[in-house]
Amino acid sequence: MLVIPAIDLKDGRCVRLRQGDLAAETVYSDDPVAVARRWEEQGAPLIHVVDLNGAVEGGPRNLSQIEAIVKAVGVAVQVGGGIRSIETVRQYLRAGVARVVLGTAALLDRAFLRQACWEFPGRILLGLDARGGKVAVKGWTAVSDITAVALLKDVSDYAIRAVIYTDIARDGMLSGPNLTALEELIACSSFPVIASGGISRIEDLLAVRALGPRVEGAIVGKALYDGRMEYRAVVKALGGV
C-alpha cells in the first residue's frame, strides 16, 4: 500500500486546513519545492498536490508552484483542485504531472470526465470528497444531493485509474479515517481506492490496508507535518511501499 504525502497549496504556500475551511489554515512552508524534495528524499514514490485556490475558483491558481515541484523531483506527482476543462488536464500533463484528480467535474460534467478518461487512460483519478456521505464540490464549499457511493456506481464503466475518497469531517482533524465509509465504498468500487482524511498514526494505516487488496494507498498530510508520523518509519512499519 502506497503512503502518499500531501502538499496543499494556498497562495503559493504549503498549508493544511481543518475540514477544508480556507479560513482555518496552518502554514507549514513558503517553499513547496523544498517540501516536495523532502518527501522524495524520504522515499515517497508519489506526491499528492492540491491547488486549494483553484478548487474554489475553478481553475489553476498555483500552477507555477506545481510546475516547479514537478521539475524539482524525480517521483510521480498527482494534482487536483480546479481541474474543470480538458485543456487544463492537457496543460498539467504537458507540464509533467503524472495523474490528475477530477472531483467537481466528475459530478457536474460527465462528458468532460469521460473525454479525459478516453484521451488519457490510466492518468485520471476520481476525487470523491464527502460530507455526511454526500459529494462535496467547488473546494468543499457546496454539498450535492448525490452520495459518494451513487456517483461511483454512475461512473463504473469509465476508464478511471483510481478513486480518492476523502471524508471531509476527518480531514486535518487527526481523528482517524472513516473506515465504515471506506469499506462501503470499496465494496462497490470497480477501481482501486486511495484513502484520505484523518490518518494520524501507523495504526490508522494498518486499518486501511486491512480493508483489502483494492486499497492502493493512503494520503497523509497533517500528521506528517506535525511530526506525529515520520515517513521513513511509517513505510518501514508497513513493510515497504
C-alpha positions in Angstrom: 0.0 0.0 0.0 1.4 3.4 -1.0 1.8 6.1 1.7 1.3 9.3 -0.2 2.4 12.6 1.3 0.2 15.6 0.5 1.1 19.1 -0.4 -1.8 21.5 -0.2 -1.1 24.9 -1.9 -2.8 28.1 -1.0 -1.5 31.5 -2.2 1.8 29.8 -3.2 2.4 28.3 0.2 2.2 24.8 1.7 -0.6 24.7 4.2 -3.1 22.4 5.9 -6.7 23.2 6.5 -9.2 21.9 9.1 -12.2 20.2 7.4 -11.4 22.1 4.2 -12.0 25.5 5.7 -9.8 28.1 3.9 -10.0 30.4 6.9 -8.6 27.7 9.2 -5.2 27.2 7.7 -1.8 26.4 9.2 1.1 27.4 7.1 3.9 24.9 7.1 6.3 26.3 4.4 6.7 29.2 2.0 8.7 26.8 -0.2 6.6 24.0 -1.6 9.5 22.8 -3.8 11.6 22.2 -0.7 8.7 20.3 0.9 8.4 18.1 -2.2 12.1 17.3 -2.2 11.9 16.3 1.4 9.2 13.7 0.7 11.2 12.5 -2.3 14.4 12.2 -0.1 12.4 10.2 2.5 11.4 7.7 -0.2 7.9 8.7 -1.3 7.2 7.2 -4.7 4.2 9.6 -5.3 3.3 13.1 -4.1 -0.3 14.3 -3.9 -0.6 18.1 -4.7 -3.8 20.1 -4.3 -4.4 23.6 -5.6 -6.8 24.8 -2.9 -7.3 28.2 -4.5 -8.1 26.5 -7.8 -10.6 24.2 -6.2 -12.7 27.1 -5.1 -12.1 29.4 -8.0 -12.5 26.7 -10.7 -9.1 27.0 -12.5 -5.3 26.6 -11.8 -4.1 29.3 -9.3 -0.9 27.7 -8.1 0.4 26.5 -11.5 3.9 28.0 -11.3 4.5 26.2 -7.9 3.2 22.9 -9.3 5.3 23.2 -12.4 8.3 23.9 -10.1 7.6 20.9 -8.0 7.3 18.6 -11.0 10.7 19.8 -12.3 12.4 19.5 -9.0 11.6 15.9 -8.1 12.0 12.7 -9.9 9.0 10.9 -8.5 5.5 11.0 -9.8 3.2 13.9 -8.9 -0.6 13.8 -9.0 -2.6 17.0 -8.9 -6.1 18.0 -8.1 -8.1 21.2 -7.4 -9.9 23.3 -10.0 -9.4 21.0 -13.0 -12.6 21.6 -14.9 -11.7 21.6 -18.6 -9.9 19.2 -20.9 -7.4 21.9 -21.7 -6.4 22.2 -18.0 -5.9 18.4 -17.9 -3.7 18.7 -21.0 -1.8 21.6 -19.5 -0.9 19.7 -16.4 0.1 16.5 -18.2 2.2 18.5 -20.6 3.9 20.0 -17.6 5.0 16.6 -16.4 2.2 15.8 -13.9 1.7 12.0 -13.8 -2.0 11.9 -12.9 -4.8 14.4 -12.4 -7.7 14.3 -10.0 -11.2 15.3 -11.1 -13.8 16.0 -8.4 -16.3 18.7 -9.1 -16.2 18.0 -12.8 -17.0 14.3 -12.2 -20.3 15.4 -10.8 -21.2 18.3 -12.9 -19.8 17.4 -16.3 -19.8 13.7 -17.1 -18.9 14.3 -20.8 -15.7 16.0 -19.7 -14.9 13.2 -17.3 -15.4 10.6 -20.0 -13.4 12.5 -22.5 -10.5 12.9 -20.1 -10.5 9.2 -19.3 -10.6 8.3 -23.0 -7.9 10.8 -24.0 -5.6 9.9 -21.1 -6.3 6.4 -20.0 -4.6 5.4 -16.7 -3.9 9.1 -15.8 -7.3 10.2 -14.5 -8.3 9.8 -10.9 -11.8 10.4 -9.4 -11.8 12.6 -6.3 -14.8 11.7 -4.1 -14.9 14.2 -1.3 -17.8 13.6 1.0 -19.5 15.4 3.9 -22.1 13.2 5.7 -21.8 10.7 2.8 -22.8 13.4 0.2 -20.4 14.5 -2.5 -18.9 18.0 -1.9 -17.9 20.2 -4.8 -16.2 23.6 -5.6 -13.4 23.2 -3.0 -15.9 21.7 -0.5 -17.9 25.0 -0.4 -21.0 23.2 -1.6 -22.6 19.8 -1.0 -24.6 17.9 -3.6 -27.6 15.6 -3.1 -25.8 12.6 -4.5 -23.9 10.2 -2.3 -20.3 9.1 -3.0 -21.4 5.5 -3.5 -24.1 6.5 -6.0 -21.7 8.7 -8.0 -19.1 5.9 -8.0 -21.7 3.5 -9.4 -22.8 6.0 -12.1 -19.2 6.1 -13.5 -18.3 2.5 -13.0 -17.8 2.0 -16.8 -15.4 5.0 -17.1 -11.7 4.3 -17.6 -10.8 5.8 -14.2 -7.4 4.9 -12.8 -8.3 5.0 -9.1 -10.7 6.7 -6.7 -9.5 9.0 -3.9 -12.1 9.0 -1.0 -11.9 11.9 1.5 -14.1 12.2 4.5 -14.2 16.0 4.9 -15.2 15.8 8.6 -12.0 13.9 9.3 -9.6 16.0 7.1 -7.0 17.8 9.1 -8.5 16.6 12.4 -6.2 13.7 13.2 -9.2 11.7 14.3 -8.6 8.6 12.2 -10.1 7.6 8.9 -13.8 6.8 8.4 -13.3 3.0 8.0 -17.0 2.3 7.7 -17.4 4.6 4.8 -14.3 3.4 3.2 -15.4 -0.2 3.5 -18.7 0.6 1.9 -17.1 2.4 -1.0 -14.5 -0.4 -1.6 -17.3 -2.9 -1.7 -19.0 -1.2 -4.7 -15.9 0.1 -6.4 -14.6 -1.3 -9.7 -11.5 0.8 -9.3 -8.5 0.9 -6.8 -9.3 3.1 -3.8 -7.0 5.7 -2.1 -8.0 6.7 1.4 -7.7 10.3 2.6 -8.6 12.3 5.7 -7.9 11.8 9.4 -4.9 9.5 9.2 -2.7 10.3 12.2 -0.8 7.1 13.3 0.5 3.9 12.0 -2.5 2.0 13.3 -4.7 4.0 11.0 -2.7 3.0 8.0 -2.7 -0.7 9.1 -6.5 -0.5 9.5 -6.9 1.0 6.0 -4.6 -1.6 4.5 -6.6 -4.4 6.2 -9.7 -3.3 4.2 -8.3 -5.4 1.3 -6.2 -5.5 -1.8 -8.3 -3.0 -3.6 -6.8 -0.3 -1.4 -4.0 1.2 -3.4 -2.8 3.8 -0.9 -3.4 6.4 1.7 -2.8 10.1 1.6 -1.2 11.6 4.7 -0.9 15.3 5.4 -1.2 17.0 8.8 0.3 14.0 10.8 3.5 14.2 8.7 3.8 18.0 9.0 3.1 18.0 12.8 5.7 15.3 13.3 3.2 12.7 14.7 4.3 10.4 11.9 7.8 10.1 10.3 7.6 9.0 6.7 10.5 6.5 6.7 9.4 4.9 9.9 5.8 4.5 8.6 6.9 2.8 5.4 9.2 0.5 7.4 6.4 -0.4 9.8 4.2 -1.3 6.8 6.9 -3.5 5.3 7.7 -1.2 2.4 5.6 0.8 -0.1 
